[in-house]
Every structure is written in structure tokens, then in C-alpha cells.
């Protein structure tokens, strides 16, 4: 859990910006290195993957935060994985329906969002302890920081 999350409530803007900067998953927490190398060989698929990750992380944080008080502690990880899986399936189906070529290009990588430690980590560390609005913003901020680093890597890799 980031220092800001341990310190207690913070402003919505600070919650959003924390994941982009001080708690950036790749640069600060050194998480998601393998997936960052897998999808960053071109800018366009990296951008689509980043948007998918932002949507899944923010929405899963929101749903888990809403459910946190009614969810039995012993099934919390299963419930979190179920919510994340459903959201990834929805994103995958939307890509297949409206952007089939990109869906084919990303292949199995969209499905691997389910196992991304950053998504599950944010639901467990943040959404289980904070309200829906801050949890949603935390998911957006953290995933935006991750997607930003992916985009930078893809720009360099595509240029090379």
C-alpha cells in the first residue's frame, strides 16, 4: 500500500495523481515488467491496451469498493478475481465487436489483464479500505501511470 493510502483520506485529485507519480506501478513499485515488454512493440496496440487496463482497474476498484462491506473476508480474493475477469471479458468482447483487427493483434494479452498483479493489488490494497469515488480515482491514476510508462516504452521501441 502506498504511503498516501496508509496516511488516511486524501483529496480526490491527490488520489488520482498518486498512481501516476509517487506510486507508479512500474517505476516505483517495479510491478508488471513482463507485460510492459510484451505489448510495447508498437504505439497503437499499447494505447489500446492502456485504455483497457485503465477501464478494468478503475471499474474493478469501484465495484469492489461498493461490495467491500458485504463481502465475507474469506472469499474476497475470489470475488475480486471474478469482478476483474468479468470486466476483462467485457472489454475483450467490445474490442472484438468494434475493433476486430486490434483484438486480433493484441491476442491473448487482453486476457492477461486478469492476472496482472497491479489490478488485483489495487483492489486488495485500496478498494477494500476506501469509498467508491476514491477507489475509482485510485484505479484510474494507478493504471494511467502504468499505461503512461507503457506508452513511453512503445514510442522508443517503435522508433528503434
C-alpha positions as CSV (number, residue, x, y, z in Angstrom):
1,X,0.0,0.0,0.0
2,X,1.3,3.4,-0.9
3,X,2.3,5.9,1.8
4,X,-0.7,8.1,0.9
5,X,-3.1,5.2,1.3
6,X,-1.7,4.4,4.8
7,X,-1.9,8.0,5.9
8,X,-5.6,8.1,5.6
9,X,-8.1,10.0,3.5
10,X,-6.8,12.4,0.8
11,X,-8.3,14.6,-1.8
12,X,-9.7,13.0,-4.9
13,X,-7.1,14.8,-7.1
14,X,-4.3,13.6,-4.9
15,X,-5.7,10.0,-5.1
16,X,-5.8,10.2,-8.9
17,X,-2.3,11.7,-9.2
18,X,-0.6,9.4,-6.7
19,X,-0.7,6.4,-9.0
20,X,0.7,8.3,-11.9
21,X,3.7,9.6,-9.9
22,X,4.7,8.6,-6.4
23,X,3.1,5.1,-6.6
24,X,3.7,4.4,-10.3
25,X,3.4,0.6,-10.6
26,X,6.4,0.2,-13.0
27,X,8.7,2.9,-12.0
28,X,8.3,2.9,-8.2
29,X,6.8,-0.5,-7.3
30,X,8.6,-2.5,-10.0
31,X,5.4,-4.4,-10.9
32,X,4.2,-5.5,-14.3
33,X,7.6,-5.6,-16.1
34,X,6.8,-8.7,-18.2
35,X,3.6,-7.3,-19.5
36,X,5.2,-4.0,-20.2
37,X,7.7,-5.7,-22.6
38,X,5.0,-7.9,-24.2
39,X,2.7,-5.2,-25.6
40,X,5.1,-2.3,-26.2
41,X,6.5,-3.1,-29.7
42,X,4.1,-0.6,-31.3
43,X,2.3,2.5,-30.1
44,X,-1.3,1.8,-31.3
45,X,-1.8,-1.6,-29.6
46,X,0.0,-0.2,-26.5
47,X,-2.5,2.7,-26.4
48,X,-5.5,0.4,-26.7
49,X,-4.1,-1.9,-24.0
50,X,-3.5,1.1,-21.8
51,X,-7.1,2.2,-22.2
52,X,-8.4,-1.3,-21.5
53,X,-6.2,-1.5,-18.4
54,X,-7.4,1.9,-17.1
55,X,-11.1,0.9,-17.6
56,X,-10.7,-2.5,-15.9
57,X,-8.6,-1.2,-13.0
58,X,-10.9,1.8,-12.3
59,X,-14.1,-0.2,-12.6
60,X,-12.9,-3.1,-10.6
61,X,-11.8,-0.8,-7.8
62,X,-15.3,0.8,-7.9
63,X,-17.2,-2.5,-7.8
64,X,-15.0,-4.0,-5.1
65,X,-15.3,-0.8,-3.0
66,X,-19.1,-0.9,-3.2
67,X,-19.1,-4.6,-2.2
68,X,-16.4,-4.4,0.5
69,X,-18.7,-4.2,3.5
70,X,-20.9,-7.1,2.4
71,X,-18.2,-9.4,1.1
72,X,-17.1,-12.2,3.5
73,X,-13.3,-11.9,4.2
74,X,-12.6,-15.5,3.3
75,X,-13.9,-15.1,-0.3
76,X,-12.6,-11.6,-1.0
77,X,-9.8,-12.7,-3.4
78,X,-12.2,-14.9,-5.3
79,X,-14.7,-12.1,-5.6
80,X,-12.0,-9.7,-6.7
81,X,-10.8,-12.1,-9.4
82,X,-14.4,-12.7,-10.6
83,X,-15.1,-8.9,-10.9
84,X,-11.8,-8.4,-12.8
85,X,-12.4,-11.4,-15.1
86,X,-15.9,-10.2,-16.0
87,X,-14.7,-6.7,-16.8
88,X,-11.8,-8.1,-18.9
89,X,-14.3,-10.3,-20.8
90,X,-16.5,-7.2,-21.5
91,X,-13.5,-5.2,-22.8
92,X,-12.4,-8.2,-24.9
93,X,-15.9,-8.5,-26.4
94,X,-16.1,-4.8,-27.1
95,X,-12.7,-4.9,-28.9
96,X,-13.8,-8.0,-30.9
97,X,-17.1,-6.3,-31.9
98,X,-15.9,-2.8,-32.8
99,X,-12.1,-3.1,-33.3
100,X,-11.6,-6.7,-34.5
101,X,-8.1,-6.1,-36.1
102,X,-6.8,-4.7,-32.9
103,X,-8.4,-7.5,-30.9
104,X,-6.5,-10.0,-33.1
105,X,-3.3,-8.1,-32.8
106,X,-3.4,-8.0,-29.0
107,X,-4.3,-11.6,-29.0
108,X,-4.1,-13.2,-25.5
109,X,-2.6,-10.0,-23.9
110,X,-6.1,-8.5,-23.1
111,X,-7.0,-11.7,-21.2
112,X,-3.8,-11.5,-19.3
113,X,-5.1,-8.3,-17.6
114,X,-6.9,-10.7,-15.3
115,X,-3.7,-12.0,-13.9
116,X,-2.0,-8.5,-13.8
117,X,-0.8,-8.1,-10.2
118,X,-1.4,-4.3,-10.4
119,X,-5.2,-4.7,-10.9
120,X,-5.6,-7.3,-8.1
121,X,-3.2,-5.4,-5.9
122,X,-5.2,-2.1,-6.2
123,X,-8.5,-3.9,-5.4
124,X,-7.0,-5.6,-2.3
125,X,-4.8,-2.7,-1.0
126,X,-7.0,0.3,-1.8
127,X,-10.6,-0.5,-2.8
128,X,-11.1,-2.8,0.2
129,X,-10.4,0.1,2.5
130,X,-11.8,3.2,0.8
131,X,-15.0,4.5,-0.6
132,X,-16.2,4.1,-4.3
133,X,-15.1,7.6,-5.6
134,X,-11.6,7.5,-4.2
135,X,-11.2,3.8,-5.2
136,X,-12.3,4.6,-8.8
137,X,-9.8,7.5,-8.9
138,X,-7.1,5.4,-7.5
139,X,-7.7,2.8,-10.2
140,X,-7.6,5.4,-12.9
141,X,-4.5,7.0,-11.5
142,X,-2.5,3.8,-11.0
143,X,-3.5,2.4,-14.4
144,X,-2.8,5.7,-16.1
145,X,0.7,5.7,-14.6
146,X,1.2,2.2,-15.8
147,X,-0.2,3.0,-19.2
148,X,1.9,6.1,-19.5
149,X,5.1,4.1,-18.9
150,X,4.0,1.5,-21.5
151,X,3.4,4.3,-24.0
152,X,6.8,5.8,-23.5
153,X,8.4,2.4,-23.9
154,X,6.4,1.7,-27.1
155,X,7.4,5.1,-28.6
156,X,11.0,4.2,-28.1
157,X,10.7,0.6,-29.3
158,X,8.7,1.6,-32.4
159,X,11.3,4.2,-33.3
160,X,14.1,1.7,-32.9
